[in-house]
């Protein structure tokens, strides 16, 4: 599983990163799966125009906001199968 938090380092980007790590850990997975991506070219390669964004296994799940941990855990659960 590949989980990326896309953002250049703003407060919301950091908040999404921490919330995502917590949701992944609560799901029983390794929070080390969550990767921060600050490279603008990589962010744009995902078609993302607003950050923060959350990408799970190549699929953009959220842009421009910080979803709650329950929603993130649900997405992670779907991806885990």
N, C-alpha and C positions, 0 to 999 in steps of 0.2 A: 504494500500500500504506500502511496506517495501523497503526502499532505503538505501543501505549500501555503504560506501566508505571504501574500504579495503586498509590498508597501515600502516606502522610502524611509520609514523610521518615525513617523508622526505618533502622537499619543494614541490615536485609535489603532494604528498598526501594531503598536506594542500591546495594547489591550486585547486585540484579536489573537495575537500570538500566545499570550498567557492563557486566555480563555480556551483556545484550541488545545493547548498542551494539557490543561486540566480536564477537558472533555475526553480527550484521547486516553488519558490515564484512568479516568472513571470508567471508560469502556473496557478496561483490562488490557490495553495495548501500551506499547512503549512510547512515552511522550517524546522520545528522541526521533520518532517518525516525522515530527513537525519541523519543517525547514522554513527559515525566513528567506525571502527573495527580495532584494532591494535593487537589483539590476533593472534599469528602465527597459532595456531591450527585451529581457526575458518577461517582464510584466506585460509589455505590449504584445509579445508573441502569443500570449494567452487571450488577446483581444480585450484586455481590461483597460478601461479608461478612467475608472475611479478606484482609489484605494481607501481603505484596505480591501483586499479581496482574499477569498478562501478558495483554494483549488484542491480537489480530492481526486486522485487518479486521473488527472488531466481535465476534469470537468469543473468549470467555474460554478461554485455553489452560492457565492455571495459577493457583492461589490458595494463599496461605499458605506458600509455599516458594520457593526459588530453584533452578529447574532448571539443569542444566549447559548450557554453551555449545553442545554438540553437539545436545542436544534442541531448544534454541531455534533453532539453525540449520536443523534439520529442519523445524520448523514454518514458519519463514520461507520455506524452499524450497518447501514445499507451497503456501503462499499466493502465491508468485511464479509458480507454475505451471510 
